[in-house]
Amino acid sequence: MAKSPNETKDIFNVSKNNVERYFEEVEKISPKYHQSIAKLQQDYIDAWKTVINSAISLEQEYALKAGYKTEASESVLRTIRDITDISLQAYATQNKITVDTSEATKEAFKMFNQNIKSFSSLNKEIMGYIMSIFEQKLNT
């Protein structure tokens, strides 16, 4: 009667089974992790938006109750718009860098995996050659 994979005492089979089990769990958990991070990022954006809008509303209410003039010069308004434009450009640049880095990293992993497969194949051939020499010496 053959032993099940969980009953084997062969260290390589046990290692392979446990590595497979580990990565199956990681693959199941990853989507939940990504969803959680995306939600956290949205919550962060929403919180900052609320803080900023609350601060503007509070200052506006104070200015109106205190009787301050709320009209600003064109240069002040242009400065506010320019700061917003620069912030949006910085965010777009940061996002592009992040996406480009992610793509480059993905390609690096792809190449790494190909290299590992080639290296493993080469090692297997070398091991076969060494073993054949060893077997020849044993037979002589």
N, C-alpha and C positions, 0 to 999 in steps of 0.2 A: 504494500500500500504506500503510495507516494505521500510525502509530507506536504501540507499546505504551505504557502509562502510564509505564513506567520509561525510555523513550527520548524522551519529550516534552521540549521545551526551554521550554515555557510555564511561567513562574514560578508561576502560580496552580495549575495542575494538579500540578506537582511539589510545591508546598506542601501541597495537599490530600492527595495520595498519601502524603506523609511524615507528616502529622498523623494520618491514618487508621492507618498502619503503627505509629506510636508508641502510640496509644491501644489498638490491638489487643493489643500486647505488655503494656501496663499492665494491661489487663483479664485477661489470662492469668496474670499474676504476682500480682495482688491476692489471690486466694484463698489462695495459698501464704503470702503475707505475713501475712494474718489468722490462718491456722492456726498459723504460727510464733509470733506474738505471744500467742495464746491458750495455746499450750504453754509459752511462757516464763513467763507469769503463773502457770500451774499449778505449774510447777517452783519458782517463787519461793515460792508458798504452801506447797508440800511442804517446801521447805528450812527455812522459818521454823517450821513445825510440828515438824520434826525437832529444830531447835535448842532450841525451848522445851521440848518433851517430854524431851529429853536433859538439859537444865538441871534440870528438876524431878526427874527420876530420880536424877541425881547428888546433888542436895541432899538428897533423901529418903534415899538410901543413906548419905550422910555423917551425917545426923541420927540414923538408926537405929544406926549403928556407934558414934557418939559418945554414944549414950544420951539424946539430947534428947527431950523430950516433944513429940509432933507434933500433939497436940490443940490446936485454936484456939478462941477464944471465939466466940460467936454473932455478935458485932459484926464480927470480922475476917472470918468466913465470909460475912456479908452484904455487907461491903465488896468482897470478891472477886467475888461474884455481881453486885453493882451495877456494878462496873467492866466486867465482861463484858457486861452488858445495855447500858450506855452505848456500849461499843465496837461492839456489834452495831447499835445505833440509828445511830451515826455512819456505819458502813459502808453501811447501808441508805439513809441520806440521801444519802451520796456517790454511791451507785449510781443513785438516783433523779435526782439532779442531772445526772449524766453521761448517762443515758438521755434526760432531758428536753432537755438541751442538744443532744444528737445529733439528736433529732427536730426541734427548732427550726432547727438548721443545715440539715437535710435540706429543710425547708420553705423556708428562705431560698434554697438552691440552686435549688429548683424555681421559685421566684418570679424569681430572677435569670435562669434560662434562658428563662422566658416573656418577661421584659422584653427580653432580648437579641434574641429572635425578633421582638418588636414593633419594637424600635429598628432592627433590620436591615431589616425590611419598610418602615418609614418612610423610612429612608435610601435604599432602593431607589426609592421613589416620588419622593423629592426629586431624586435623581440623574436619574430619567426626565424629570421636569419641566425641570430645568436643561438636559439634553441636547436636549429638544425646542425650547427657546428658542434654544439655540446653533445647532441645525440650521436653525431659521427664519431666523436672522440670516445664516447662510451662504447660504441660498437667495435672499435678497433683495439 
